[in-house]
């Protein structure tokens, strides 16, 4: 059994320690907001937070996150996360989502980025592009994503 802390809840999973976190979340815990995209940590659709850092869950073994805090899109956009709410509201305001497939990974990367900034900091477009560079959007909504992240940062200031 592998003990995990997922979205603030202690979990104990009977999975091989080499199982990717993505599949433990989706298959064992039913947390399907985290998406499978490429399976090679190249697209960002599977992004979750591990101890507050954006991590690609498709290549992260469950055994490597034992004892660490794992946060998924369900917790970030579920209402109790101030930064997550600001990002979610900005996403809606800027009509970011088209097909929506990449959105959970985009939002997870955006919230990790915004949480890493000093209080009141206003990131430049270059800062945002750099922070979001590992997330691919098939629909090409990058300008709206950048605008939403900047708007969320203003809201949080």
Residue pairs with C-beta under 8 A, 6 or more apart in sequence:
1 12
1 13
1 14
2 12
2 13
2 14
2 15
2 17
2 24
2 62
2 63
2 66
3 10
3 11
3 12
3 66
3 67
4 10
4 11
4 12
4 13
4 24
4 62
4 65
4 66
4 70
5 11
5 67
5 68
5 69
5 70
6 25
6 29
6 31
6 70
6 71
6 72
7 31
7 70
7 71
7 72
7 74
7 75
8 69
8 75
11 29
13 24
13 28
13 29
13 62
14 28
15 23
15 24
15 28
15 62
16 62
17 61
17 62
17 63
17 66
18 61
18 62
18 63
19 61
19 62
20 57
20 58
20 59
20 60
20 61
20 62
21 48
21 50
21 55
21 57
21 60
21 61
21 62
21 65
21 70
22 34
22 36
22 46
22 57
22 58
22 60
24 62
25 31
25 34
25 48
25 57
25 70
25 72
26 32
26 34
26 36
31 72
31 74
33 72
33 73
33 74
33 104
34 45
34 46
34 47
34 48
34 57
34 72
34 73
34 104
34 105
35 45
35 46
35 101
35 102
35 104
35 105
36 45
36 46
36 58
37 43
37 44
37 45
37 46
37 58
37 101
37 102
37 105
37 136
38 45
38 58
39 58
39 59
40 58
40 59
41 56
41 58
41 59
42 134
42 136
43 102
43 105
43 135
43 136
44 56
44 102
44 105
44 106
44 109
44 134
44 135
44 136
45 101
45 102
45 104
45 105
45 135
45 136
46 56
46 57
46 58
46 105
47 54
47 55
47 56
47 57
47 104
47 105
47 106
47 108
47 109
47 112
47 135
48 54
48 55
48 57
48 70
48 71
48 72
48 73
48 108
49 55
49 69
49 70
49 71
49 76
49 108
49 111
49 112
50 60
50 65
50 68
50 69
50 70
50 71
51 68
51 69
52 69
52 71
52 112
52 115
53 112
54 108
54 109
54 112
54 113
54 134
56 134
72 108
73 104
73 107
73 108
75 81
75 84
76 83
76 84
76 87
76 107
76 108
76 111
77 84
77 85
77 87
77 88
77 107
78 84
79 85
81 111
82 156
83 111
83 114
83 115
83 152
83 156
84 107
84 111
86 114
86 152
86 155
86 156
87 107
87 110
87 111
87 114
87 148
87 149
87 152
88 107
89 152
89 155
90 96
90 147
90 148
90 149
90 151
90 152
90 155
91 97
91 103
91 107
91 148
93 148
93 151
94 144
94 147
94 148
94 151
95 144
96 103
96 106
96 141
96 144
96 145
96 148
97 103
97 141
98 139
98 141
99 138
99 139
101 138
102 135
102 136
102 137
102 138
105 135
106 132
106 135
106 137
106 145
109 131
109 132
109 134
109 135
110 131
110 132
110 145
110 148
110 149
110 152
113 123
113 128
113 131
113 132
113 149
114 149
114 152
114 153
114 156
117 123
117 153
120 157
121 153
121 157
122 150
122 153
122 154
122 157
123 131
123 149
123 150
123 153
125 146
125 150
128 146
128 149
128 150
129 142
129 146
131 149
132 142
132 145
132 146
132 149
137 145
